[in-house]
């Protein structure tokens, strides 16, 4: 049996009907707003605090999700970089042969940069910019100049990256999962923020409904309600109403 059933069955010193002066004293001691509108304000504030708590929690979750997404991006980027370097180095013997034929000094060094894009089939294509050079010197403008520079540009698919093992494919799956989770949490946070913005609207709707109910309780109230309604109807009578049928097909 629920607790309130026990409480109702047990003898109590609280009278079933409160004296008229007791209820105002209780509300004053609890610093509660008195009256129907005050009740709605109190309930609205309670739910506003609840929504704010959800938004704060959501901001923390989204921050963590973004950190995880950045880590997964970096993990896949590293796997793609290793694959690009392996592909670039496969061309190095031919470049070495050309270097010797041209009697160029210094050993060939490799600098490789990669980017990736997702295709329509959900698989990535990695674009690599590989640069072979024999010497790298500061340019004096915050950058570098390269001697005997040769650039290679090529693309690698995930299937070709898999020649290095399972790590690239696993890193891509983790990146996709992390991206989906991050998007879901972000969408949820946006939805909660919209709920916060809608609270004043719900509050106004509740007060309007409460006013309707209270005015219908007495004959003077019903007469006032009808009078006000007639005034509003007259005020808006000059405007045509919207109708979707009036739109062109």
C-alpha positions as a LaTeX table, in Angstrom:
\begin{tabular}{lrrr}
\hline
Residue & $x$ (\AA) & $y$ (\AA) & $z$ (\AA) \\
\hline
Unk1 & 0.00 & 0.00 & 0.00 \\
Unk2 & 1.37 & 3.47 & $-0.87$ \\
Unk3 & 2.56 & 5.74 & 1.87 \\
Unk4 & $-0.24$ & 8.25 & 1.46 \\
Unk5 & $-2.79$ & 5.51 & 2.14 \\
Unk6 & $-1.10$ & 4.80 & 5.47 \\
Unk7 & $-1.10$ & 8.49 & 6.24 \\
Unk8 & $-4.76$ & 8.85 & 5.42 \\
Unk9 & $-5.70$ & 5.88 & 7.59 \\
Unk10 & $-3.75$ & 7.03 & 10.63 \\
Unk11 & $-5.26$ & 9.58 & 13.05 \\
Unk12 & $-4.08$ & 13.10 & 12.35 \\
Unk13 & $-4.22$ & 16.39 & 14.19 \\
Unk14 & $-4.49$ & 18.33 & 10.91 \\
Unk15 & $-8.11$ & 19.39 & 10.31 \\
Unk16 & $-9.73$ & 18.25 & 7.10 \\
Unk17 & $-10.77$ & 21.83 & 6.28 \\
Unk18 & $-8.31$ & 24.63 & 7.02 \\
Unk19 & $-9.50$ & 27.78 & 8.69 \\
Unk20 & $-9.57$ & 30.73 & 6.26 \\
Unk21 & $-6.60$ & 32.47 & 7.90 \\
Unk22 & $-4.33$ & 29.40 & 7.92 \\
Unk23 & $-3.66$ & 29.05 & 4.18 \\
Unk24 & $-2.37$ & 32.65 & 3.76 \\
Unk25 & $-0.15$ & 32.11 & 6.80 \\
Unk26 & 1.33 & 28.94 & 5.30 \\
Unk27 & 1.97 & 30.53 & 1.91 \\
Unk28 & 3.54 & 33.57 & 3.57 \\
Unk29 & 5.83 & 31.42 & 5.72 \\
Unk30 & 6.96 & 29.50 & 2.64 \\
Unk31 & 7.31 & 32.73 & 0.66 \\
Unk32 & 5.01 & 31.36 & $-2.01$ \\
Unk33 & 3.07 & 33.56 & $-4.44$ \\
Unk34 & $-0.60$ & 33.68 & $-3.56$ \\
Unk35 & $-3.25$ & 33.28 & $-6.23$ \\
Unk36 & $-3.78$ & 31.26 & $-9.44$ \\
Unk37 & $-1.31$ & 33.27 & $-11.54$ \\
Unk38 & 1.29 & 32.96 & $-8.82$ \\
Unk39 & 0.81 & 29.21 & $-8.88$ \\
Unk40 & 1.48 & 29.13 & $-12.63$ \\
Unk41 & 4.57 & 31.32 & $-12.16$ \\
Unk42 & 5.85 & 28.95 & $-9.48$ \\
Unk43 & 5.34 & 25.85 & $-11.66$ \\
Unk44 & 6.93 & 27.61 & $-14.64$ \\
Unk45 & 9.98 & 28.53 & $-12.57$ \\
Unk46 & 10.30 & 24.92 & $-11.43$ \\
Unk47 & 10.35 & 23.62 & $-15.00$ \\
Unk48 & 12.64 & 26.42 & $-16.10$ \\
Unk49 & 15.18 & 25.27 & $-13.50$ \\
Unk50 & 14.77 & 21.69 & $-14.74$ \\
Unk51 & 15.37 & 22.73 & $-18.37$ \\
Unk52 & 18.37 & 24.86 & $-17.38$ \\
Unk53 & 19.87 & 21.85 & $-15.57$ \\
Unk54 & 19.38 & 19.78 & $-18.73$ \\
Unk55 & 21.02 & 22.47 & $-20.86$ \\
Unk56 & 24.05 & 22.73 & $-18.54$ \\
Unk57 & 24.42 & 18.94 & $-18.55$ \\
Unk58 & 24.00 & 18.91 & $-22.34$ \\
Unk59 & 26.71 & 21.53 & $-22.80$ \\
Unk60 & 29.14 & 19.35 & $-20.84$ \\
Unk61 & 28.18 & 16.23 & $-22.82$ \\
Unk62 & 28.55 & 18.10 & $-26.13$ \\
Unk63 & 31.95 & 19.47 & $-25.08$ \\
Unk64 & 33.12 & 15.92 & $-24.31$ \\
Unk65 & 31.64 & 14.61 & $-27.58$ \\
Unk66 & 33.51 & 17.30 & $-29.54$ \\
Unk67 & 36.76 & 16.37 & $-27.79$ \\
Unk68 & 36.19 & 12.71 & $-28.68$ \\
Unk69 & 35.40 & 13.67 & $-32.27$ \\
Unk70 & 38.61 & 15.70 & $-32.51$ \\
Unk71 & 40.59 & 12.75 & $-31.12$ \\
Unk72 & 39.00 & 10.38 & $-33.68$ \\
Unk73 & 39.73 & 12.86 & $-36.48$ \\
Unk74 & 43.35 & 12.98 & $-35.38$ \\
Unk75 & 43.54 & 9.17 & $-35.13$ \\
Unk76 & 42.25 & 8.69 & $-38.67$ \\
Unk77 & 44.45 & 11.51 & $-39.93$ \\
Unk78 & 47.51 & 9.73 & $-38.52$ \\
Unk79 & 46.52 & 6.45 & $-40.21$ \\
Unk80 & 45.97 & 8.29 & $-43.50$ \\
Unk81 & 49.31 & 10.06 & $-43.13$ \\
Unk82 & 51.17 & 6.77 & $-42.66$ \\
Unk83 & 49.49 & 5.32 & $-45.75$ \\
Unk84 & 50.30 & 8.41 & $-47.81$ \\
Unk85 & 53.94 & 8.31 & $-46.75$ \\
Unk86 & 54.16 & 4.64 & $-47.70$ \\
Unk87 & 52.71 & 5.38 & $-51.13$ \\
Unk88 & 55.00 & 8.37 & $-51.64$ \\
Unk89 & 58.11 & 6.44 & $-50.63$ \\
Unk90 & 57.31 & 3.81 & $-53.26$ \\
Unk91 & 58.22 & 6.49 & $-55.82$ \\
Unk92 & 61.41 & 7.50 & $-54.03$ \\
Unk93 & 63.74 & 4.98 & $-55.80$ \\
Unk94 & 62.77 & 6.47 & $-59.16$ \\
Unk95 & 63.39 & 9.98 & $-57.86$ \\
Unk96 & 66.74 & 8.91 & $-56.41$ \\
Unk97 & 67.73 & 7.59 & $-59.82$ \\
Unk98 & 66.82 & 10.93 & $-61.39$ \\
Unk99 & 68.70 & 12.80 & $-58.66$ \\
Unk100 & 71.87 & 10.84 & $-59.35$ \\
Unk101 & 71.48 & 11.32 & $-63.09$ \\
Unk102 & 71.21 & 15.09 & $-62.52$ \\
Unk103 & 74.13 & 15.01 & $-60.07$ \\
Unk104 & 72.11 & 16.72 & $-57.32$ \\
Unk105 & 73.61 & 16.89 & $-53.84$ \\
Unk106 & 71.96 & 15.88 & $-50.61$ \\
Unk107 & 69.56 & 13.12 & $-49.62$ \\
Unk108 & 65.91 & 13.27 & $-50.58$ \\
Unk109 & 63.62 & 14.09 & $-47.67$ \\
Unk110 & 59.85 & 13.70 & $-47.58$ \\
Unk111 & 57.17 & 16.05 & $-46.29$ \\
Unk112 & 53.62 & 14.77 & $-46.60$ \\
Unk113 & 50.26 & 16.47 & $-45.93$ \\
Unk114 & 46.90 & 14.70 & $-46.14$ \\
Unk115 & 43.22 & 15.66 & $-46.17$ \\
Unk116 & 40.17 & 13.43 & $-46.44$ \\
Unk117 & 36.64 & 13.75 & $-47.77$ \\
Unk118 & 33.66 & 11.43 & $-47.40$ \\
Unk119 & 32.18 & 10.03 & $-50.59$ \\
Unk120 & 28.51 & 9.29 & $-51.32$ \\
Unk121 & 29.06 & 5.65 & $-50.40$ \\
Unk122 & 30.15 & 6.67 & $-46.88$ \\
Unk123 & 33.81 & 5.76 & $-47.47$ \\
Unk124 & 36.70 & 8.23 & $-47.33$ \\
Unk125 & 39.10 & 9.31 & $-50.04$ \\
Unk126 & 42.42 & 10.63 & $-48.82$ \\
Unk127 & 44.19 & 13.30 & $-50.87$ \\
Unk128 & 47.95 & 13.46 & $-50.31$ \\
Unk129 & 50.44 & 16.19 & $-51.18$ \\
Unk130 & 53.93 & 14.69 & $-50.93$ \\
Unk131 & 56.99 & 16.87 & $-51.34$ \\
Unk132 & 60.51 & 15.47 & $-51.87$ \\
Unk133 & 63.41 & 17.87 & $-51.43$ \\
Unk134 & 67.13 & 17.80 & $-50.78$ \\
Unk135 & 67.43 & 20.89 & $-48.60$ \\
Unk136 & 65.11 & 23.00 & $-46.43$ \\
Unk137 & 66.14 & 26.53 & $-45.44$ \\
Unk138 & 64.31 & 29.33 & $-43.55$ \\
Unk139 & 63.03 & 31.90 & $-46.02$ \\
Unk140 & 63.29 & 34.86 & $-43.64$ \\
Unk141 & 59.54 & 35.47 & $-43.84$ \\
Unk142 & 58.49 & 32.81 & $-41.35$ \\
Unk143 & 58.40 & 30.03 & $-43.96$ \\
Unk144 & 60.87 & 27.79 & $-45.75$ \\
Unk145 & 62.42 & 27.35 & $-49.17$ \\
Unk146 & 63.24 & 23.94 & $-50.62$ \\
Unk147 & 66.05 & 22.87 & $-52.95$ \\
Unk148 & 65.53 & 20.27 & $-55.70$ \\
Unk149 & 61.81 & 20.14 & $-54.95$ \\
Unk150 & 59.52 & 17.49 & $-56.47$ \\
Unk151 & 55.81 & 17.29 & $-55.60$ \\
Unk152 & 53.49 & 14.31 & $-55.93$ \\
Unk153 & 49.70 & 14.54 & $-55.64$ \\
Unk154 & 47.60 & 11.40 & $-55.37$ \\
Unk155 & 44.50 & 9.91 & $-53.76$ \\
Unk156 & 44.12 & 6.81 & $-51.60$ \\
Unk157 & 40.93 & 4.88 & $-50.88$ \\
Unk158 & 40.14 & 3.14 & $-47.61$ \\
Unk159 & 40.59 & $-0.25$ & $-49.28$ \\
Unk160 & 44.10 & 0.77 & $-50.37$ \\
Unk161 & 44.87 & 2.08 & $-46.90$ \\
Unk162 & 43.84 & $-1.32$ & $-45.51$ \\
Unk163 & 47.09 & $-2.73$ & $-46.90$ \\
Unk164 & 48.64 & $-1.30$ & $-43.72$ \\
Unk165 & 46.32 & $-3.45$ & $-41.58$ \\
Unk166 & 42.96 & $-2.97$ & $-39.85$ \\
Unk167 & 43.85 & 0.30 & $-38.12$ \\
Unk168 & 42.69 & 2.71 & $-40.88$ \\
Unk169 & 39.28 & 1.03 & $-41.25$ \\
Unk170 & 38.80 & 0.85 & $-37.48$ \\
Unk171 & 39.80 & 4.50 & $-37.12$ \\
Unk172 & 37.29 & 5.47 & $-39.82$ \\
Unk173 & 34.47 & 3.51 & $-38.12$ \\
Unk174 & 35.26 & 5.18 & $-34.80$ \\
Unk175 & 35.30 & 8.57 & $-36.50$ \\
Unk176 & 31.90 & 7.95 & $-38.09$ \\
Unk177 & 30.41 & 6.78 & $-34.78$ \\
Unk178 & 31.89 & 9.74 & $-32.93$ \\
Unk179 & 30.60 & 12.19 & $-35.55$ \\
Unk180 & 27.09 & 10.70 & $-35.34$ \\
Unk181 & 27.12 & 10.81 & $-31.52$ \\
Unk182 & 28.34 & 14.41 & $-31.52$ \\
Unk183 & 25.60 & 15.43 & $-33.97$ \\
Unk184 & 22.89 & 13.64 & $-31.95$ \\
Unk185 & 23.95 & 15.29 & $-28.70$ \\
Unk186 & 24.18 & 18.69 & $-30.38$ \\
Unk187 & 20.67 & 18.30 & $-31.84$ \\
Unk188 & 19.37 & 17.27 & $-28.40$ \\
Unk189 & 20.95 & 20.32 & $-26.79$ \\
Unk190 & 19.35 & 22.57 & $-29.43$ \\
Unk191 & 15.97 & 20.94 & $-28.70$ \\
Unk192 & 16.33 & 21.63 & $-24.96$ \\
Unk193 & 17.27 & 25.25 & $-25.66$ \\
Unk194 & 14.11 & 25.56 & $-27.76$ \\
Unk195 & 12.11 & 24.17 & $-24.82$ \\
Unk196 & 13.54 & 26.89 & $-22.60$ \\
Unk197 & 12.49 & 29.54 & $-25.11$ \\
Unk198 & 8.97 & 28.06 & $-25.26$ \\
Unk199 & 8.32 & 28.21 & $-21.50$ \\
Unk200 & 6.95 & 31.80 & $-21.57$ \\
Unk201 & 4.56 & 30.77 & $-24.37$ \\
Unk202 & 3.32 & 27.77 & $-22.36$ \\
Unk203 & 3.01 & 30.03 & $-19.33$ \\
Unk204 & 0.84 & 32.52 & $-21.27$ \\
Unk205 & $-1.31$ & 29.67 & $-22.59$ \\
Unk206 & $-1.85$ & 28.37 & $-19.04$ \\
Unk207 & $-2.81$ & 31.82 & $-17.75$ \\
Unk208 & $-5.22$ & 32.33 & $-20.66$ \\
Unk209 & $-6.85$ & 28.96 & $-19.99$ \\
Unk210 & $-7.08$ & 29.72 & $-16.27$ \\
Unk211 & $-8.72$ & 33.07 & $-17.03$ \\
Unk212 & $-11.24$ & 31.33 & $-19.32$ \\
Unk213 & $-12.14$ & 28.87 & $-16.56$ \\
Unk214 & $-12.47$ & 31.52 & $-13.85$ \\
Unk215 & $-14.60$ & 33.82 & $-15.99$ \\
Unk216 & $-17.01$ & 30.99 & $-16.77$ \\
Unk217 & $-17.65$ & 30.33 & $-13.06$ \\
Unk218 & $-20.08$ & 33.26 & $-12.59$ \\
Unk219 & $-22.73$ & 34.94 & $-14.71$ \\
Unk220 & $-20.97$ & 38.37 & $-14.56$ \\
Unk221 & $-17.76$ & 36.66 & $-15.57$ \\
Unk222 & $-19.44$ & 34.97 & $-18.54$ \\
Unk223 & $-20.95$ & 38.29 & $-19.62$ \\
Unk224 & $-17.55$ & 40.00 & $-19.37$ \\
Unk225 & $-15.98$ & 37.16 & $-21.36$ \\
Unk226 & $-18.54$ & 37.48 & $-24.14$ \\
Unk227 & $-18.16$ & 41.28 & $-24.23$ \\
Unk228 & $-14.36$ & 41.07 & $-24.50$ \\
Unk229 & $-14.58$ & 38.35 & $-27.11$ \\
Unk230 & $-16.95$ & 40.46 & $-29.18$ \\
Unk231 & $-14.59$ & 43.44 & $-28.98$ \\
Unk232 & $-11.65$ & 41.35 & $-30.19$ \\
Unk233 & $-13.69$ & 39.85 & $-33.00$ \\
Unk234 & $-14.68$ & 43.35 & $-34.13$ \\
Unk235 & $-11.04$ & 44.46 & $-33.92$ \\
Unk236 & $-9.83$ & 41.70 & $-36.26$ \\
Unk237 & $-12.90$ & 41.64 & $-38.50$ \\
Unk238 & $-11.31$ & 43.90 & $-41.12$ \\
Unk239 & $-8.51$ & 41.46 & $-41.98$ \\
Unk240 & $-8.94$ & 38.50 & $-44.37$ \\
Unk241 & $-7.95$ & 35.18 & $-42.86$ \\
Unk242 & $-5.18$ & 33.00 & $-44.28$ \\
Unk243 & $-6.15$ & 30.04 & $-46.39$ \\
Unk244 & $-3.75$ & 27.60 & $-48.02$ \\
Unk245 & $-6.19$ & 27.14 & $-50.93$ \\
Unk246 & $-5.46$ & 30.71 & $-52.00$ \\
Unk247 & $-1.87$ & 29.75 & $-52.76$ \\
Unk248 & $-0.92$ & 28.89 & $-56.35$ \\
Unk249 & $-0.62$ & 25.18 & $-57.05$ \\
\hline
\end{tabular}
